[in-house]
Amino acid sequence: MKAGGWGSPAKSLSGGNLQKFIIGREISQAPKVLVIAQPTWGVDVGAAAQIHNEILDLRREG
């Protein structure tokens, strides 16, 4: 994901990068329940595979 730096606001990201940011932010908070609708909308194939794998890992971890 490309951004202007750590201090850059999320709103400065492109649609696909914003989607990856949001998914990562939510996963990093270790929620007990995570409801996800179209988590790979607007991202490339590689990022979509990574997002799906992260979601499956969360499911396996309970």
Distance bins in CASP14 RR format, pairs under 12 A and 6 or more apart:
PFRMAT RR
TARGET T0000
AUTHOR 0000-0000-0000
RMODE 2
METHOD distances of the structure
MODEL  1
1 8 0 0 0 0 0 1 0 0 0 0 0
1 10 0 0 0 0 0 1 0 0 0 0 0
1 12 0 0 0 0 0 1 0 0 0 0 0
1 13 1 0 0 1 0 0 0 0 0 0 0
1 14 0 0 0 0 1 0 0 0 0 0 0
1 15 0 0 0 0 0 1 0 0 0 0 0
1 16 0 0 0 0 1 0 0 0 0 0 0
1 17 1 0 1 0 0 0 0 0 0 0 0
1 18 0 0 0 0 1 0 0 0 0 0 0
1 19 0 0 0 0 1 0 0 0 0 0 0
1 20 1 0 1 0 0 0 0 0 0 0 0
1 21 1 0 0 1 0 0 0 0 0 0 0
1 22 0 0 0 0 0 1 0 0 0 0 0
1 23 0 0 0 0 0 1 0 0 0 0 0
1 24 0 0 0 0 1 0 0 0 0 0 0
1 25 0 0 0 0 0 1 0 0 0 0 0
1 43 0 0 0 0 1 0 0 0 0 0 0
1 44 0 0 0 0 0 1 0 0 0 0 0
1 47 0 0 0 0 1 0 0 0 0 0 0
1 50 0 0 0 0 0 1 0 0 0 0 0
1 51 0 0 0 0 0 1 0 0 0 0 0
2 8 0 0 0 0 1 0 0 0 0 0 0
2 12 0 0 0 0 0 1 0 0 0 0 0
2 13 0 0 0 0 1 0 0 0 0 0 0
2 14 0 0 0 0 1 0 0 0 0 0 0
2 15 0 0 0 0 0 1 0 0 0 0 0
2 16 0 0 0 0 0 1 0 0 0 0 0
2 17 1 0 0 1 0 0 0 0 0 0 0
2 18 0 0 0 0 0 1 0 0 0 0 0
2 20 0 0 0 0 0 1 0 0 0 0 0
2 21 0 0 0 0 0 1 0 0 0 0 0
3 9 0 0 0 0 1 0 0 0 0 0 0
3 10 0 0 0 0 1 0 0 0 0 0 0
3 11 0 0 0 0 0 1 0 0 0 0 0
3 12 1 0 0 1 0 0 0 0 0 0 0
3 13 1 0 0 1 0 0 0 0 0 0 0
3 14 0 0 0 0 1 0 0 0 0 0 0
3 16 0 0 0 0 0 1 0 0 0 0 0
3 17 1 0 0 1 0 0 0 0 0 0 0
3 18 0 0 0 0 1 0 0 0 0 0 0
3 20 0 0 0 0 0 1 0 0 0 0 0
3 21 0 0 0 0 1 0 0 0 0 0 0
4 10 0 0 0 0 0 1 0 0 0 0 0
4 12 1 0 0 1 0 0 0 0 0 0 0
4 13 0 0 0 0 1 0 0 0 0 0 0
4 14 0 0 0 0 0 1 0 0 0 0 0
4 17 0 0 0 0 0 1 0 0 0 0 0
5 12 0 0 0 0 1 0 0 0 0 0 0
5 13 0 0 0 0 0 1 0 0 0 0 0
7 13 0 0 0 0 0 1 0 0 0 0 0
8 14 0 0 0 0 0 1 0 0 0 0 0
8 17 0 0 0 0 0 1 0 0 0 0 0
8 18 0 0 0 0 0 1 0 0 0 0 0
8 21 0 0 0 0 0 1 0 0 0 0 0
9 18 0 0 0 0 0 1 0 0 0 0 0
9 21 0 0 0 0 0 1 0 0 0 0 0
10 16 0 0 0 0 0 1 0 0 0 0 0
10 17 0 0 0 0 1 0 0 0 0 0 0
10 18 1 0 0 1 0 0 0 0 0 0 0
10 19 0 0 0 0 0 1 0 0 0 0 0
10 20 0 0 0 0 0 1 0 0 0 0 0
10 21 1 0 1 0 0 0 0 0 0 0 0
10 22 1 0 0 1 0 0 0 0 0 0 0
10 24 0 0 0 0 0 1 0 0 0 0 0
10 25 0 0 0 0 1 0 0 0 0 0 0
11 17 0 0 0 0 0 1 0 0 0 0 0
11 18 1 0 0 1 0 0 0 0 0 0 0
11 21 0 0 0 0 0 1 0 0 0 0 0
11 22 0 0 0 0 0 1 0 0 0 0 0
12 18 0 0 0 0 1 0 0 0 0 0 0
12 21 0 0 0 0 0 1 0 0 0 0 0
13 19 0 0 0 0 1 0 0 0 0 0 0
13 20 0 0 0 0 1 0 0 0 0 0 0
13 21 1 0 1 0 0 0 0 0 0 0 0
13 22 0 0 0 0 1 0 0 0 0 0 0
13 25 0 0 0 0 0 1 0 0 0 0 0
13 42 0 0 0 0 0 1 0 0 0 0 0
13 43 0 0 0 0 0 1 0 0 0 0 0
14 20 0 0 0 0 1 0 0 0 0 0 0
14 21 0 0 0 0 0 1 0 0 0 0 0
14 42 0 0 0 0 1 0 0 0 0 0 0
14 43 0 0 0 0 0 1 0 0 0 0 0
14 44 0 0 0 0 0 1 0 0 0 0 0
14 47 0 0 0 0 0 1 0 0 0 0 0
15 21 0 0 0 0 1 0 0 0 0 0 0
15 22 0 0 0 0 1 0 0 0 0 0 0
15 41 0 0 0 0 1 0 0 0 0 0 0
15 42 1 0 0 1 0 0 0 0 0 0 0
15 43 0 0 0 0 1 0 0 0 0 0 0
15 44 0 0 0 0 0 1 0 0 0 0 0
15 47 0 0 0 0 0 1 0 0 0 0 0
16 22 0 0 0 0 1 0 0 0 0 0 0
16 23 0 0 0 0 0 1 0 0 0 0 0
16 38 0 0 0 0 0 1 0 0 0 0 0
16 39 0 0 0 0 0 1 0 0 0 0 0
16 40 0 0 0 0 1 0 0 0 0 0 0
16 41 0 0 0 0 1 0 0 0 0 0 0
16 42 1 0 1 0 0 0 0 0 0 0 0
16 43 1 0 1 0 0 0 0 0 0 0 0
16 44 0 0 0 0 1 0 0 0 0 0 0
16 46 0 0 0 0 0 1 0 0 0 0 0
16 47 1 0 0 1 0 0 0 0 0 0 0
16 48 0 0 0 0 0 1 0 0 0 0 0
16 51 0 0 0 0 0 1 0 0 0 0 0
17 23 0 0 0 0 0 1 0 0 0 0 0
17 24 0 0 0 0 0 1 0 0 0 0 0
17 42 0 0 0 0 1 0 0 0 0 0 0
17 43 0 0 0 0 1 0 0 0 0 0 0
17 44 0 0 0 0 0 1 0 0 0 0 0
17 47 0 0 0 0 1 0 0 0 0 0 0
18 24 0 0 0 0 0 1 0 0 0 0 0
18 25 0 0 0 0 0 1 0 0 0 0 0
18 41 0 0 0 0 0 1 0 0 0 0 0
18 42 0 0 0 0 1 0 0 0 0 0 0
18 43 0 0 0 0 1 0 0 0 0 0 0
18 47 0 0 0 0 0 1 0 0 0 0 0
19 25 0 0 0 0 0 1 0 0 0 0 0
19 26 0 0 0 0 0 1 0 0 0 0 0
19 36 0 0 0 0 0 1 0 0 0 0 0
19 37 0 0 0 0 0 1 0 0 0 0 0
19 38 0 0 0 0 1 0 0 0 0 0 0
19 39 1 0 0 1 0 0 0 0 0 0 0
19 40 1 0 0 1 0 0 0 0 0 0 0
19 41 1 0 0 1 0 0 0 0 0 0 0
19 42 1 0 1 0 0 0 0 0 0 0 0
19 43 1 0 1 0 0 0 0 0 0 0 0
19 44 0 0 0 0 0 1 0 0 0 0 0
19 47 0 0 0 0 1 0 0 0 0 0 0
19 48 0 0 0 0 1 0 0 0 0 0 0
19 50 0 0 0 0 0 1 0 0 0 0 0
19 51 0 0 0 0 1 0 0 0 0 0 0
20 26 0 0 0 0 0 1 0 0 0 0 0
20 27 0 0 0 0 0 1 0 0 0 0 0
20 39 0 0 0 0 1 0 0 0 0 0 0
20 40 0 0 0 0 1 0 0 0 0 0 0
20 41 0 0 0 0 0 1 0 0 0 0 0
20 42 0 0 0 0 1 0 0 0 0 0 0
20 43 1 0 0 1 0 0 0 0 0 0 0
20 44 0 0 0 0 1 0 0 0 0 0 0
20 46 0 0 0 0 0 1 0 0 0 0 0
20 47 1 0 1 0 0 0 0 0 0 0 0
20 48 0 0 0 0 1 0 0 0 0 0 0
20 50 0 0 0 0 1 0 0 0 0 0 0
20 51 1 0 0 1 0 0 0 0 0 0 0
20 54 0 0 0 0 0 1 0 0 0 0 0
21 27 0 0 0 0 0 1 0 0 0 0 0
21 28 0 0 0 0 0 1 0 0 0 0 0
21 43 0 0 0 0 0 1 0 0 0 0 0
21 47 0 0 0 0 0 1 0 0 0 0 0
21 51 0 0 0 0 0 1 0 0 0 0 0
22 28 0 0 0 0 0 1 0 0 0 0 0
22 29 0 0 0 0 0 1 0 0 0 0 0
22 34 0 0 0 0 0 1 0 0 0 0 0
22 36 0 0 0 0 0 1 0 0 0 0 0
22 37 0 0 0 0 0 1 0 0 0 0 0
22 38 0 0 0 0 0 1 0 0 0 0 0
22 39 0 0 0 0 1 0 0 0 0 0 0
22 40 0 0 0 0 0 1 0 0 0 0 0
22 41 0 0 0 0 0 1 0 0 0 0 0
22 42 0 0 0 0 0 1 0 0 0 0 0
22 43 0 0 0 0 0 1 0 0 0 0 0
22 51 0 0 0 0 0 1 0 0 0 0 0
23 29 0 0 0 0 0 1 0 0 0 0 0
23 34 0 0 0 0 1 0 0 0 0 0 0
23 36 1 0 0 1 0 0 0 0 0 0 0
23 37 0 0 0 0 0 1 0 0 0 0 0
23 38 0 0 0 0 0 1 0 0 0 0 0
23 39 1 0 1 0 0 0 0 0 0 0 0
23 40 0 0 0 0 1 0 0 0 0 0 0
23 41 0 0 0 0 0 1 0 0 0 0 0
23 42 0 0 0 0 0 1 0 0 0 0 0
23 43 0 0 0 0 1 0 0 0 0 0 0
23 47 0 0 0 0 1 0 0 0 0 0 0
23 48 0 0 0 0 0 1 0 0 0 0 0
23 50 0 0 0 0 1 0 0 0 0 0 0
23 51 1 0 1 0 0 0 0 0 0 0 0
23 52 0 0 0 0 0 1 0 0 0 0 0
23 53 0 0 0 0 0 1 0 0 0 0 0
23 54 1 0 0 1 0 0 0 0 0 0 0
23 55 0 0 0 0 1 0 0 0 0 0 0
23 58 0 0 0 0 0 1 0 0 0 0 0
24 30 0 0 0 0 0 1 0 0 0 0 0
24 31 0 0 0 0 0 1 0 0 0 0 0
24 34 0 0 0 0 0 1 0 0 0 0 0
24 36 0 0 0 0 0 1 0 0 0 0 0
24 39 0 0 0 0 1 0 0 0 0 0 0
24 43 0 0 0 0 0 1 0 0 0 0 0
24 47 0 0 0 0 0 1 0 0 0 0 0
24 50 0 0 0 0 0 1 0 0 0 0 0
24 51 0 0 0 0 1 0 0 0 0 0 0
24 54 1 0 0 1 0 0 0 0 0 0 0
24 55 0 0 0 0 0 1 0 0 0 0 0
24 58 0 0 0 0 0 1 0 0 0 0 0
25 31 0 0 0 0 0 1 0 0 0 0 0
25 34 0 0 0 0 0 1 0 0 0 0 0
26 33 0 0 0 0 0 1 0 0 0 0 0
26 34 1 0 0 1 0 0 0 0 0 0 0
26 35 0 0 0 0 1 0 0 0 0 0 0
26 36 0 0 0 0 1 0 0 0 0 0 0
26 39 0 0 0 0 1 0 0 0 0 0 0
26 51 0 0 0 0 0 1 0 0 0 0 0
26 54 0 0 0 0 0 1 0 0 0 0 0
26 55 0 0 0 0 0 1 0 0 0 0 0
26 58 0 0 0 0 0 1 0 0 0 0 0
27 34 1 0 0 1 0 0 0 0 0 0 0
27 36 0 0 0 0 1 0 0 0 0 0 0
27 39 0 0 0 0 1 0 0 0 0 0 0
27 50 0 0 0 0 0 1 0 0 0 0 0
27 51 0 0 0 0 1 0 0 0 0 0 0
27 53 0 0 0 0 0 1 0 0 0 0 0
27 54 1 0 1 0 0 0 0 0 0 0 0
27 55 1 0 0 1 0 0 0 0 0 0 0
27 56 0 0 0 0 0 1 0 0 0 0 0
27 57 0 0 0 0 1 0 0 0 0 0 0
27 58 1 0 0 1 0 0 0 0 0 0 0
27 59 0 0 0 0 0 1 0 0 0 0 0
27 61 0 0 0 0 0 1 0 0 0 0 0
28 34 0 0 0 0 0 1 0 0 0 0 0
28 54 0 0 0 0 0 1 0 0 0 0 0
28 58 0 0 0 0 0 1 0 0 0 0 0
29 58 0 0 0 0 0 1 0 0 0 0 0
30 58 0 0 0 0 1 0 0 0 0 0 0
30 61 0 0 0 0 1 0 0 0 0 0 0
30 62 0 0 0 0 0 1 0 0 0 0 0
31 58 0 0 0 0 1 0 0 0 0 0 0
31 62 0 0 0 0 0 1 0 0 0 0 0
32 58 0 0 0 0 0 1 0 0 0 0 0
32 61 0 0 0 0 0 1 0 0 0 0 0
32 62 0 0 0 0 1 0 0 0 0 0 0
33 58 0 0 0 0 0 1 0 0 0 0 0
33 59 0 0 0 0 0 1 0 0 0 0 0
33 62 0 0 0 0 0 1 0 0 0 0 0
34 54 0 0 0 0 0 1 0 0 0 0 0
34 55 0 0 0 0 1 0 0 0 0 0 0
34 58 1 0 0 1 0 0 0 0 0 0 0
34 59 0 0 0 0 1 0 0 0 0 0 0
34 61 0 0 0 0 0 1 0 0 0 0 0
34 62 0 0 0 0 0 1 0 0 0 0 0
35 55 0 0 0 0 0 1 0 0 0 0 0
36 51 0 0 0 0 1 0 0 0 0 0 0
36 52 0 0 0 0 0 1 0 0 0 0 0
36 54 0 0 0 0 0 1 0 0 0 0 0
36 55 1 0 0 1 0 0 0 0 0 0 0
36 56 0 0 0 0 0 1 0 0 0 0 0
36 58 0 0 0 0 1 0 0 0 0 0 0
36 59 0 0 0 0 0 1 0 0 0 0 0
37 55 0 0 0 0 0 1 0 0 0 0 0
38 48 0 0 0 0 0 1 0 0 0 0 0
38 51 0 0 0 0 0 1 0 0 0 0 0
38 52 0 0 0 0 0 1 0 0 0 0 0
39 47 0 0 0 0 0 1 0 0 0 0 0
39 48 0 0 0 0 1 0 0 0 0 0 0
39 49 0 0 0 0 0 1 0 0 0 0 0
39 50 0 0 0 0 0 1 0 0 0 0 0
39 51 1 0 1 0 0 0 0 0 0 0 0
39 52 1 0 0 1 0 0 0 0 0 0 0
39 53 0 0 0 0 0 1 0 0 0 0 0
39 54 0 0 0 0 1 0 0 0 0 0 0
39 55 1 0 0 1 0 0 0 0 0 0 0
39 56 0 0 0 0 0 1 0 0 0 0 0
39 58 0 0 0 0 0 1 0 0 0 0 0
40 46 0 0 0 0 1 0 0 0 0 0 0
40 47 1 0 0 1 0 0 0 0 0 0 0
40 48 1 1 0 0 0 0 0 0 0 0 0
40 49 0 0 0 0 1 0 0 0 0 0 0
40 50 0 0 0 0 1 0 0 0 0 0 0
40 51 1 0 1 0 0 0 0 0 0 0 0
40 52 1 0 0 1 0 0 0 0 0 0 0
40 53 0 0 0 0 0 1 0 0 0 0 0
40 54 0 0 0 0 0 1 0 0 0 0 0
40 55 0 0 0 0 1 0 0 0 0 0 0
41 47 0 0 0 0 0 1 0 0 0 0 0
41 48 0 0 0 0 1 0 0 0 0 0 0
41 51 0 0 0 0 0 1 0 0 0 0 0
42 48 0 0 0 0 1 0 0 0 0 0 0
42 51 0 0 0 0 0 1 0 0 0 0 0
43 49 0 0 0 0 1 0 0 0 0 0 0
43 50 0 0 0 0 1 0 0 0 0 0 0
43 51 1 0 0 1 0 0 0 0 0 0 0
43 52 0 0 0 0 0 1 0 0 0 0 0
44 50 0 0 0 0 1 0 0 0 0 0 0
44 51 0 0 0 0 0 1 0 0 0 0 0
45 51 0 0 0 0 0 1 0 0 0 0 0
45 52 0 0 0 0 0 1 0 0 0 0 0
46 52 0 0 0 0 1 0 0 0 0 0 0
46 53 0 0 0 0 1 0 0 0 0 0 0
47 53 0 0 0 0 0 1 0 0 0 0 0
47 54 0 0 0 0 0 1 0 0 0 0 0
48 54 0 0 0 0 0 1 0 0 0 0 0
48 55 0 0 0 0 0 1 0 0 0 0 0
49 55 0 0 0 0 0 1 0 0 0 0 0
49 56 0 0 0 0 0 1 0 0 0 0 0
50 56 0 0 0 0 0 1 0 0 0 0 0
50 57 0 0 0 0 0 1 0 0 0 0 0
51 57 0 0 0 0 0 1 0 0 0 0 0
51 58 0 0 0 0 0 1 0 0 0 0 0
52 58 0 0 0 0 0 1 0 0 0 0 0
52 59 0 0 0 0 0 1 0 0 0 0 0
53 59 0 0 0 0 0 1 0 0 0 0 0
53 60 0 0 0 0 0 1 0 0 0 0 0
54 60 0 0 0 0 0 1 0 0 0 0 0
54 61 0 0 0 0 0 1 0 0 0 0 0
55 61 0 0 0 0 0 1 0 0 0 0 0
55 62 0 0 0 0 0 1 0 0 0 0 0
56 62 0 0 0 0 0 1 0 0 0 0 0
END
